[in-house]
Amino acid sequence: MARPKSKAKKHKPITVHCTSAEYVIIKSKSAQCRISMSQFLLDLALDRKVTNKLNDEQSRALYQLAGMANNLNQVAKHLNQNKPFTQACYDSVQSIRIMLNELTKH
């Protein structure tokens, strides 16, 4: 979810002096968060939460986990309705186990 836009105009510049190594670190960390260096430093100074955005591989893994959670909930609902543990339920659980093993190898 994106940060809400501030209605107040930002018109007070701040200059920060740093070493080349510090610059590279700040630039890299702000890029990981997918925000500007200025916004990154401002967020840190104002004690706002600064988090890394998910990369493509992490996004795919999260999407897979959400699908597995949905399948597992369907199996649990099936069993909570006192329906028998069918081959389809077993296959779903096995599929989830295999996918989780694959995800945790990385």
Accessible surface in RSA format (square Angstrom, percent):
REM  Atomic radii and reference values for relative SASA: ProtOr
REM  Chains: A
REM  Algorithm: Lee & Richards
REM  Probe-radius: 1.40
REM  Slices: 20
REM RES _ NUM      All-atoms   Total-Side   Main-Chain    Non-polar    All polar
REM                ABS   REL    ABS   REL    ABS   REL    ABS   REL    ABS   REL
RES MET A   1   233.75 121.1 151.93 100.6  81.82 194.8 127.08 108.0 106.67 141.3
RES ALA A   2    90.08  82.8  63.37  97.8  26.71  60.8  73.20 103.1  16.89  44.7
RES ARG A   3   105.41  44.3  84.62  43.1  20.79  49.5  50.48  69.0  54.93  33.3
RES PRO A   4   118.61  86.4  96.27  87.8  22.34  81.2 107.84  89.0  10.77  66.9
RES LYS A   5   190.09  92.7 166.73 102.3  23.36  55.6 112.14 100.9  77.95  83.0
RES SER A   6    77.14  65.2  41.74  55.7  35.40  81.5  35.40  75.4  41.74  58.5
RES LYS A   7   203.34  99.2 170.15 104.4  33.19  79.0 121.43 109.3  81.90  87.2
RES ALA A   8    74.51  68.5  57.37  88.5  17.14  39.0  67.41  94.9   7.10  18.8
RES LYS A   9   179.95  87.8 162.69  99.8  17.26  41.1 108.67  97.8  71.28  75.9
RES LYS A  10   137.20  66.9 100.18  61.5  37.02  88.1  87.98  79.2  49.22  52.4
RES HIS A  11   135.53  74.1 110.89  77.1  24.64  63.0  98.00 101.0  37.53  43.7
RES LYS A  12   165.85  80.9 145.39  89.2  20.45  48.7  90.13  81.1  75.72  80.7
RES PRO A  13   127.68  93.1  95.63  87.2  32.05 116.5 106.69  88.1  20.99 130.4
RES ILE A  14   143.07  81.4 109.75  81.8  33.32  80.3 113.74  81.9  29.33  79.6
RES THR A  15   108.81  77.4  80.12  81.2  28.69  68.4  50.34  67.6  58.47  88.4
RES VAL A  16    88.42  58.2  60.84  55.1  27.59  66.5  64.17  55.8  24.25  65.8
RES HIS A  17   166.35  90.9 137.21  95.4  29.14  74.6  96.73  99.7  69.62  81.0
RES CYS A  18    54.33  41.1  16.97  18.9  37.36  87.8  12.89  32.7  41.44  44.7
RES THR A  19    80.55  57.3  72.29  73.3   8.26  19.7  77.74 104.4   2.81   4.2
RES SER A  20    95.07  80.3  82.52 110.1  12.56  28.9  46.51  99.0  48.56  68.0
RES ALA A  21    66.78  61.4  56.38  87.0  10.40  23.7  64.00  90.1   2.77   7.4
RES GLU A  22    82.49  47.4  81.20  61.4   1.29   3.1  30.27  58.6  52.22  42.6
RES TYR A  23    96.81  45.2  96.78  55.1   0.03   0.1  67.95  51.1  28.86  35.6
RES VAL A  24    94.56  62.2  93.09  84.3   1.47   3.5  93.93  81.6   0.63   1.7
RES ILE A  25    93.40  53.2  91.12  67.9   2.28   5.5  93.40  67.3   0.00   0.0
RES ILE A  26    32.07  18.3  32.07  23.9   0.00   0.0  32.07  23.1   0.00   0.0
RES LYS A  27   111.20  54.2 110.90  68.0   0.30   0.7  61.14  55.0  50.05  53.3
RES SER A  28    52.60  44.5  44.55  59.5   8.05  18.5  27.66  58.9  24.95  35.0
RES LYS A  29   107.60  52.5 107.53  66.0   0.07   0.2  53.32  48.0  54.28  57.8
RES SER A  30     2.94   2.5   2.94   3.9   0.00   0.0   0.00   0.0   2.94   4.1
RES ALA A  31    64.93  59.7  47.32  73.0  17.62  40.1  55.38  78.0   9.55  25.3
RES GLN A  32    96.13  53.8  82.82  60.5  13.31  31.7  34.71  73.9  61.42  46.6
RES CYS A  33     5.04   3.8   4.80   5.4   0.24   0.6   1.73   4.4   3.32   3.6
RES ARG A  34   153.68  64.5 121.31  61.8  32.38  77.1  52.86  72.2 100.82  61.1
RES ILE A  35    43.83  24.9  28.90  21.5  14.93  36.0  37.41  26.9   6.41  17.4
RES SER A  36    68.20  57.6  49.08  65.5  19.12  44.0  52.80 112.4  15.40  21.6
RES MET A  37    57.00  29.5  52.48  34.7   4.52  10.8  49.58  42.2   7.41   9.8
RES SER A  38    84.89  71.7  71.87  95.9  13.03  30.0  43.03  91.6  41.86  58.7
RES GLN A  39    39.58  22.1  37.94  27.7   1.64   3.9  17.82  37.9  21.77  16.5
RES PHE A  40    12.19   6.1  12.19   7.6   0.00   0.0  12.19   7.4   0.00   0.0
RES LEU A  41    55.87  31.1  52.44  37.5   3.43   8.6  52.73  37.0   3.14   8.4
RES LEU A  42    52.78  29.4  48.95  35.0   3.83   9.6  52.03  36.5   0.75   2.0
RES ASP A  43     0.02   0.0   0.02   0.0   0.00   0.0   0.00   0.0   0.02   0.0
RES LEU A  44    90.26  50.3  76.51  54.7  13.76  34.6  77.63  54.5  12.63  34.0
RES ALA A  45    78.75  72.4  42.82  66.1  35.94  81.7  55.35  77.9  23.41  62.0
RES LEU A  46    97.62  54.4  75.72  54.2  21.90  55.1  79.94  56.1  17.68  47.6
RES ASP A  47   137.54  96.3 103.60 103.1  33.94  80.3  35.10  82.6 102.43 102.2
RES ARG A  48    94.69  39.8  80.51  41.0  14.18  33.8  30.69  41.9  64.00  38.8
RES LYS A  49   172.13  84.0 145.70  89.4  26.42  62.9  96.40  86.8  75.73  80.7
RES VAL A  50    38.14  25.1   7.99   7.2  30.15  72.7   9.92   8.6  28.23  76.6
RES THR A  51    65.84  46.8  56.00  56.8   9.83  23.4  39.42  52.9  26.42  39.9
RES ASN A  52    97.41  67.2  75.47  72.9  21.93  52.8  20.09  48.3  77.32  74.7
RES LYS A  53    98.42  48.0  84.59  51.9  13.83  32.9  48.20  43.4  50.22  53.5
RES LEU A  54    82.37  45.9  73.64  52.7   8.72  21.9  73.64  51.7   8.72  23.5
RES ASN A  55    73.79  50.9  73.03  70.6   0.76   1.8  32.58  78.4  41.21  39.8
RES ASP A  56   102.64  71.9  98.26  97.8   4.39  10.4  21.41  50.4  81.23  81.0
RES GLU A  57    95.30  54.7  92.71  70.1   2.59   6.2  34.96  67.6  60.33  49.3
RES GLN A  58    87.95  49.2  82.87  60.6   5.07  12.1  27.11  57.7  60.83  46.1
RES SER A  59    50.37  42.6  44.34  59.2   6.04  13.9  29.93  63.7  20.44  28.6
RES ARG A  60   147.20  61.8 144.97  73.9   2.24   5.3  72.83  99.5  74.38  45.1
RES ALA A  61    26.00  23.9  24.87  38.4   1.13   2.6  25.55  36.0   0.45   1.2
RES LEU A  62   100.79  56.1  99.27  71.0   1.52   3.8 100.23  70.4   0.56   1.5
RES TYR A  63   176.60  82.5 169.47  96.4   7.13  18.6 125.65  94.4  50.95  62.8
RES GLN A  64    79.21  44.3  72.33  52.9   6.88  16.4  23.81  50.7  55.39  42.0
RES LEU A  65    75.93  42.3  72.13  51.6   3.80   9.6  72.38  50.8   3.55   9.5
RES ALA A  66    62.28  57.3  48.15  74.3  14.13  32.1  56.51  79.6   5.78  15.3
RES GLY A  67    35.17  43.4   0.00   N/A  35.17  43.4  33.73  92.6   1.44   3.2
RES MET A  68     5.00   2.6   4.41   2.9   0.59   1.4   4.64   3.9   0.36   0.5
RES ALA A  69    54.13  49.8  45.45  70.1   8.68  19.7  52.82  74.4   1.31   3.5
RES ASN A  70    81.63  56.3  78.45  75.8   3.18   7.7  17.19  41.4  64.44  62.3
RES ASN A  71    58.80  40.5  57.67  55.7   1.13   2.7   4.26  10.3  54.54  52.7
RES LEU A  72    86.72  48.3  86.64  62.0   0.08   0.2  86.71  60.9   0.02   0.0
RES ASN A  73   100.51  69.3  95.89  92.7   4.62  11.1  21.62  52.0  78.89  76.2
RES GLN A  74   105.44  59.0  98.26  71.8   7.18  17.1  37.59  80.0  67.84  51.5
RES VAL A  75    12.51   8.2  11.18  10.1   1.33   3.2  12.37  10.8   0.14   0.4
RES ALA A  76    44.57  41.0  39.33  60.7   5.23  11.9  44.33  62.4   0.24   0.6
RES LYS A  77   132.64  64.7 128.27  78.7   4.37  10.4  75.08  67.6  57.56  61.3
RES HIS A  78    46.83  25.6  44.32  30.8   2.51   6.4  31.86  32.8  14.97  17.4
RES LEU A  79    68.65  38.2  57.73  41.3  10.93  27.5  57.96  40.7  10.69  28.8
RES ASN A  80   121.58  83.8  94.51  91.3  27.07  65.2  26.71  64.3  94.87  91.7
RES GLN A  81    88.01  49.2  62.49  45.7  25.52  60.8  35.43  75.4  52.57  39.9
RES ASN A  82   141.87  97.8 109.38 105.7  32.49  78.2  31.32  75.4 110.55 106.9
RES LYS A  83    99.69  48.6  91.99  56.4   7.70  18.3  48.19  43.4  51.50  54.9
RES PRO A  84    99.83  72.8  87.67  79.9  12.16  44.2  99.54  82.2   0.29   1.8
RES PHE A  85   103.40  51.7  75.71  46.9  27.69  72.0  75.71  45.9  27.69  79.2
RES THR A  86    54.90  39.0  46.56  47.2   8.34  19.9  50.97  68.5   3.93   5.9
RES GLN A  87   122.36  68.4 111.99  81.8  10.37  24.7  58.73 125.0  63.63  48.3
RES ALA A  88    71.54  65.8  60.45  93.3  11.10  25.2  66.33  93.4   5.21  13.8
RES CYS A  89     9.36   7.1   7.60   8.5   1.76   4.1   1.55   3.9   7.81   8.4
RES TYR A  90   103.14  48.2 103.14  58.7   0.00   0.0  69.63  52.3  33.50  41.3
RES ASP A  91    72.04  50.5  66.90  66.6   5.14  12.2  29.09  68.5  42.96  42.8
RES SER A  92    35.94  30.4  30.17  40.3   5.77  13.3   5.82  12.4  30.12  42.2
RES VAL A  93    50.20  33.0  49.71  45.0   0.49   1.2  49.71  43.2   0.49   1.3
RES GLN A  94    49.43  27.6  49.43  36.1   0.00   0.0  14.14  30.1  35.29  26.8
RES SER A  95    50.92  43.0  45.70  61.0   5.22  12.0  27.85  59.3  23.07  32.3
RES ILE A  96    10.90   6.2  10.90   8.1   0.00   0.0  10.90   7.9   0.00   0.0
RES ARG A  97   117.95  49.5 114.45  58.3   3.49   8.3  60.02  82.0  57.93  35.1
RES ILE A  98    94.41  53.7  93.57  69.7   0.84   2.0  94.25  67.9   0.16   0.4
RES MET A  99    56.50  29.3  55.56  36.8   0.94   2.2  34.57  29.4  21.93  29.1
RES LEU A 100    72.63  40.4  72.22  51.7   0.41   1.0  72.63  51.0   0.00   0.0
RES ASN A 101    70.66  48.7  68.92  66.6   1.75   4.2  16.62  40.0  54.04  52.2
RES GLU A 102    85.64  49.2  85.47  64.7   0.18   0.4  34.22  66.2  51.42  42.0
RES LEU A 103    43.32  24.1  28.97  20.7  14.35  36.1  29.08  20.4  14.25  38.3
RES THR A 104   109.53  77.9  77.61  78.7  31.92  76.1  72.20  97.0  37.33  56.4
RES LYS A 105   152.19  74.2 113.00  69.3  39.19  93.3  80.18  72.2  72.00  76.7
RES HIS A 106   165.88  90.7 102.31  71.1  63.57 162.6  87.37  90.0  78.52  91.4
END  Absolute sums over single chains surface
CHAIN  1 A     9268.0       7842.3       1425.7       5586.9       3681.1
END  Absolute sums over all chains
TOTAL          9268.0       7842.3       1425.7       5586.9       3681.1
